[in-house]
Amino acid sequence: MSWIRSIFSKGRKKSVDEYPVLFNGLYKFDHSNIISDKELKGCEISETLFIEGDIKESPIGLVFGENYGLNILKSIKKRFNNQLPSSLVITAPSGNSDVYSQLPLIELPPLSEEEMTFFQGKKWYKANEERINSYVDKIIKNKSLVFLFPENNAFVLGLFEEIALYILNSDKQPVMFVHLPIAEKNIINEFSVMTFLYGLSRKSQKNHLPYVLIDDEKLIKSNPNKDSEEILATFIQREANLIADFIIGLQQPSEFYQVDQSNFLRIFKDARGICRLISFDVFDNNPELSHLLAKIDKADSFPLKTRATRGFFLIQPGPSGLTTANYRRIRESFSNSDVIFSFLQKRENGAILRGILAYNILPREVLKRLENLGKLSISLYDELGNRIMFEDSTFLGAVFDASKWEISLPIVEKLK
């Protein structure tokens, strides 16, 4: 029975003092003083606790695309040193070559702004299909799950969708990570991402391409009076650490019942569309972690009132462990869903909750952003330079067939 005692503390009446007080969710960056005072290992850069443990052959492959992917790679390398999971880099030549040196590389051609369309990305894939697939085959060998990190431009998104479909047709499971950009900051960027999400949702009945959605707008609003570019850069480091936590955590023995990568993979099997990332870092050692589930909106990558039907949580309690009552409350919070929990060996200080919830509906914020695309002035052109005509209700679908586009906000004359 020692394996049970190792994670569950003796049942006792809890007090308010046993609820975690010092914690942060996914988007909050205001605990540097707490981290400094408590000397919690692993928070030096991203204010994120790390799941620790022996690293074996990673069960997950990684594909990094352009700037976003390279920034994730740069941070994730710090966690793995020379034991980086099987990885592939897809990028145009740049001054960041030291980040991906000695990794398999597919070089993108120099692109003008007008070439950054879904059509051009898919066309480039088709022209280089055999070579690209040969690289992908090496990455997915002996893997059943692949995480992809595409840059938020339409060329790369179109290319990565083709790669994801190839991985899926190879009986492997691709999962993309996509950032929802700040509204009206970069019109082309926002249009590309929102149209891409529309395309994935439109095709979801045929192709199961789940993606983790991260809301940059919510991130900025959660950290007022802080430089947005600095926060976005720091968040990339945090995101990389969370991904590393999943990879490392899946290799650690579960203290309650055995959980492995097959359980993690199951939450994505036949999943359609959007997934939510859940993250809590607890800086005190109070064991009643179930109390945090009432505050899950603080840990959620986007707000949604409806329950996801599948999910996976890595939970690493502090030195006080968990009470059996607390464990039951955690499970009961997802009693109507197929959510799997892996309880890891207790930490010396702090506690960690990491989760991904699949089978979500599109959140209202995304639907509203899609509706706002109707405010844009959009001209689409085919490869011959002919303008593509479309009805208002079909223009998003027509975007994927456009070789070139021109997008701008309409000019609104001020009333005199």
C-alpha positions, 0 to 999 in steps of 0.5 A: 500500500506504500504506493498509495501512501506516497501520494495521498496524505492521511484523510483529515478535515481540511481548513481554508489554509490548505487551499493554494493561495500563491499560484498563477494560471496560464496567462498571468505574469505577476509572481516574480517576487514569490518565485524569488522568495521561495527559490522555486527551481525552474522559474528563472525565465518563464515563471513556470515550474518544471516537471522533473524526471529522467528523459528517455526516447521521446514519444512525440515528434516536433516540427518547427516553422519559421519565427514562432517555431524557432522561438519555441525550439530555442526555449525547448532545447534548454530543457532537453540539452542533447536529448531533444526529441526527433525534430524537423525545422522548416524555415527560410535562411536567417541569422538564427541558424545557431538555433537549429544547427545539426537538426534536419532542415527544409529551407523555404524559398525567399517570399514576397508579401504577395506570395504569402497565401495558402494557395502558394504554400500548398503549391510549394508543398506539391512541387516538393512533396517527395523531398518534404515527405522523406524528411517527415517520414524520418521524424515520425518513425516510431512516433504516434504523435507529432506537435507542429508549430507553424508561423502565423502567415498563410504560406506556412499555415497552408504548407503545414496543413499539407504536412499535417494531412500527410502525417495523418494519412501515415496513421500518426496523429498531428496536433498543431499549436496556433496563436490567435493574434491581437485584434487589428494589430496586423491585418494580414496576420489576423486574416490568415489565422482566422481564415485558417481556423475557418478552413480547419473547422470546415474540413473537420468532418473529413480530416481530424486535425486537432489544434491547440488554440492560444489567445494572444489577446487574452494574454495581453489583457491579463497583464495590463501595464506591461509591454506587449512584445515582452509579454508575448516573448516571455509567453513563448518561453512558458509555452515551450516549458509546458510542452516539455512538461508533457513530453517529460511527464509522459515518461514518468511513472504514474503514482496511482494507476499506470498512464502512458502515451497511449492514454494521452494519444487517445484524447486526440483520436478522431478529435476535430478542431480546437483544443484548450491548454490548461496550466496552473503553477502553485507556489505554496505546498497546500494539498487541496489542488481541487480548489483551483478547478473552480478557478480554471478560467485563469488557467484556460487558453480560451474561455468556454463554458461548455465541457470538453468531452476528452482530456488529459491532466498531469498533476504533480502535488507538493510534499503534503500530497493529496487527500483521497477526498481531494482526489475524488473532487478532482475526478468529479469535476470531469465526471461526465467527460473522458478525462485521464489523470496522471498523478506524478511523484510528489514535488519537494516544493510547489505543485503543478497542473498541466492539461489539454482538453479536446473536443471543444466547440469554437468559442464565442470570441473566435466566432465574433472575430470571424464575423469581423472579417466581413469588415475588411476590403478583400480582393482575390486573384487567381494565378493568371491575375484574374480577380476571383468573384465570390458571394459574401457568404462564400468568400472565406472558402474562395481565399484558399484558391487565391494565388494572390490577395489584397486586404485592407481595412475600409476607409471610413470618412469622418463625419463633419 
